[in-house]
Structure formats: structure tokens, C-alpha cells
């Protein structure tokens, strides 16, 4: 069983930056595709970004392209989401996700507990 623990959320003004971290345990980290989803109040959970097992391949939701960067450190079993140019519409609970033996994160097997990101005007 994989455990995912997010950190780094908080309150930031529009235009600011935050970096989310997600530490994984319970599985060889390099066997997991990793990524982030988010859920705003009253809305469904949506894909944000994903990174393949080697860290070479990434993909992003159109709404965050050019502003967010996903990366991973396989030596530290951690995935990161650097968020720049934050907008109020980025306000949501951000969830770390992982998928076994995959490079795509189309159907996550594991989820973190979520971390709140709030962007004020």
C-alpha cells in the first residue's frame, strides 16, 4: 500500500508562488507515475499535472500550462508542484496521486489527504 503525504499549501496573494511537495512511501517510488489533481468547493476533482516514472515526461492541464511545473526526485521519493502566477481560480484542495507501474496517471491507484491552496485578490 502506498502512502502519500502532501505539504506546502497555504494562503497566497494573486500573482504569488507556492511549492507543493508529496512524499511517498510503501512502494519503490520509481515504479509510480505521480501527479496532482485539485478540487474547488462544489466542483469535481480535476487533473492538474503528471510526471512519468523517469521524470522526463510531463503533462499539464491547459489551465496551468506555463505557470505550474511538476518535478520529482526519485532519490527522495518526492514529487513537487511549483506554482507561479497564482490566480484566485487556482484556489482548491490539491491532491497528490500515484499509479502503479504506469507512465500516464490516467487512473490513479493512490491518493493523498489533500492540502489547501487559497489565492486571494
PyMOL commands that set and color helices and strands:
alter all, ss='L'
color gray80, all
select helices_A, chain A and resi 29-31+88-90
alter helices_A, ss='H'
color red, helices_A
select strands_A, chain A and resi 3-7+10-13+18-25+32-39+46-51+58-60+68-73+78-83+92-100+110-111+115-120
alter strands_A, ss='S'
color yellow, strands_A
deselect
rebuild
show_as cartoon
